[in-house]
């Protein structure tokens, strides 16, 4: 699988989130600095050779979402919307829309399928010397293991 392009496609999918009065800034890489609210791919784990030697690989991407902690109640409310399983502000719904129609490849053709599986780590995160309220979501992607 082309990890760099998959990361970019996940960020593109997440950018479909609709927030009232602001835009979610999305990147496929961990940025030096963040513009809030922010979503980026922070990490991934590869499980090689799921079928027939180099048939399929499975990658679990960790997406991190950060919001301002200037107002803890407003920040938590925004995180709750982003972490919801459905709705215009749902990261899960936006990212899973990149699965494509049945029988078509996911993420612009870079993967076979994907699924947002869980949310965890609701806490303060330090990023480039500043603290933000945030959480992480796990995104499972399967695709061709050969180059």
C-alpha positions in Angstrom: 0.0 0.0 0.0 1.1 3.6 -0.7 1.1 4.8 2.9 1.9 8.5 2.1 -1.1 8.7 -0.3 -3.4 6.8 2.2 -2.5 9.3 4.9 -3.3 12.2 2.5 -6.6 10.6 1.5 -7.6 10.1 5.2 -7.0 13.8 5.8 -9.0 14.7 2.7 -11.9 12.5 3.9 -11.7 14.1 7.4 -11.9 17.6 5.9 -15.5 16.9 4.9 -16.5 17.5 8.5 -18.8 20.4 8.9 -18.4 22.6 12.0 -20.5 25.7 12.6 -18.4 28.9 12.1 -15.0 27.2 11.7 -13.2 24.6 9.6 -11.4 21.5 10.8 -7.7 21.7 9.6 -6.7 18.3 8.4 -3.3 16.9 7.5 -2.0 13.4 6.7 1.2 14.0 8.7 2.0 15.2 12.2 2.5 19.0 11.7 5.1 21.1 13.5 2.3 23.5 14.7 -1.4 23.2 14.7 -4.2 25.5 13.8 -7.3 24.6 15.9 -9.4 22.6 15.6 -7.0 20.2 14.0 -7.0 16.5 12.8 -3.9 14.7 11.7 -2.5 11.2 11.2 -0.2 10.8 14.2 0.9 7.2 14.0 0.3 3.8 12.4 0.9 0.1 12.9 1.3 -2.3 10.0 0.2 -6.0 10.2 2.0 -7.6 7.2 1.0 -10.6 5.2 -2.6 -11.1 6.3 -3.3 -13.4 3.3 -1.1 -15.4 0.9 2.4 -14.1 1.7 2.2 -10.5 0.4 -1.6 -10.7 -0.5 -3.0 -8.1 2.0 -1.6 -5.9 4.6 -3.6 -4.3 7.4 -2.7 -0.9 8.8 -4.2 0.8 11.8 -3.8 4.5 11.6 -4.1 6.7 14.7 -5.8 10.0 13.9 -5.4 12.7 16.6 -7.9 15.5 17.0 -7.0 18.6 19.0 -9.2 21.5 20.1 -8.6 24.6 22.2 -8.7 24.2 26.0 -9.2 28.0 26.5 -12.8 27.2 27.4 -12.9 23.6 28.7 -16.7 23.2 28.3 -16.7 24.5 24.7 -13.7 22.4 23.9 -15.3 19.3 25.3 -18.5 20.0 23.4 -16.6 20.4 20.2 -14.7 17.1 20.8 -18.0 15.4 21.6 -19.4 16.4 18.2 -16.2 15.4 16.3 -16.1 12.0 18.1 -19.8 11.2 17.6 -20.6 8.2 15.4 -22.8 10.2 13.1 -23.8 13.7 12.0 -22.2 16.5 9.9 -19.4 17.0 12.5 -18.6 13.3 12.9 -15.0 12.3 12.0 -16.1 8.6 11.8 -18.9 9.4 9.3 -16.6 11.7 7.2 -13.7 9.2 7.0 -15.9 6.2 6.3 -17.5 8.0 3.4 -14.2 7.5 1.7 -14.9 3.7 1.5 -16.6 4.3 -1.8 -19.5 2.4 -3.3 -19.7 -1.4 -2.9 -17.2 -3.1 -5.1 -15.0 0.0 -5.6 -11.7 0.7 -3.9 -11.5 3.0 -0.9 -9.5 6.2 -0.4 -9.2 7.2 -4.0 -8.1 3.7 -5.1 -5.2 3.3 -2.6 -6.9 0.7 -0.4 -9.5 -2.1 -0.5 -11.5 -0.9 2.5 -11.4 1.0 5.8 -13.3 1.3 9.0 -13.1 3.7 12.0 -13.0 1.3 14.9 -12.6 3.2 18.1 -12.0 6.5 20.0 -9.7 6.7 23.0 -7.3 8.8 24.9 -9.6 11.7 25.7 -7.1 14.0 27.6 -4.7 16.8 27.3 -2.0 16.5 24.6 1.2 18.4 24.4 2.1 19.5 20.8 5.1 21.7 20.1 5.2 23.0 23.7 1.5 23.8 24.0 -1.3 21.8 25.6 -4.6 21.0 23.8 -7.7 19.0 24.6 -7.8 16.0 22.3 -8.5 12.4 21.5 -7.4 9.7 19.1 -9.4 7.6 16.7 -8.3 4.3 15.2 -8.7 3.7 11.5 -8.2 0.2 10.1 -7.2 0.1 6.4 -6.7 -3.1 4.4 -5.0 -3.2 1.0 -2.6 -4.9 -1.4 0.6 -5.8 0.4 2.8 -5.7 -2.8 4.2 -2.4 -4.0 
